[in-house]
């Protein structure tokens, strides 16, 4: 695991917390943001922090391509994948690719990463956070029972905005 990953995951874990089994959380039993639904083969109750970090590094950080882009965009991409699902990260990459006028394939390959590295970080981070906010509002529109989580989700976005615009 890299220094950059450790910096990002420490922030994400502040949002994700410890063991949770909220009856209306679609992920079910969750610890450190790792859900039983996503990882049915893992004993979530006994999941260690180190094992959670290993999962996040292998199944999120590397798989999404966060290691190819700069801070704080890698944080936003990682956090989005952890909070809303890795598939949502690929959708965000496609939205970024459209914005940057590169081939839209949902992959954070060398060309997309190079253009992101040359782009205005603050503008892209605002764009990413706005896209995420739109996505979360869509969840509530489609599933009004999820509205109880919206305030917490928005607080997370505001915190990320403050972290990424210091």
HELIX and SHEET records of a PDB file:
HELIX    1   1 UNK A    3  UNK A   16  1                                  14    
HELIX    2   2 UNK A   44  UNK A   46  5                                   3    
HELIX    3   3 UNK A   49  UNK A   56  1                                   8    
HELIX    4   4 UNK A   57  UNK A   62  3                                   6    
HELIX    5   5 UNK A   63  UNK A   64  1                                   2    
HELIX    6   6 UNK A   66  UNK A   68  5                                   3    
HELIX    7   7 UNK A   73  UNK A   84  1                                  12    
HELIX    8   8 UNK A   86  UNK A  100  1                                  15    
HELIX    9   9 UNK A  110  UNK A  118  1                                   9    
HELIX   10  10 UNK A  121  UNK A  142  1                                  22    
HELIX   11  11 UNK A  144  UNK A  149  5                                   6    
HELIX   12  12 UNK A  150  UNK A  164  1                                  15    
SHEET    1   A 3 UNK A  19  UNK A  20  0                                        
SHEET    2   A 3 UNK A  30  UNK A  31 -1                                        
SHEET    3   A 3 UNK A  34  UNK A  35 -1                                        
END                                                                             
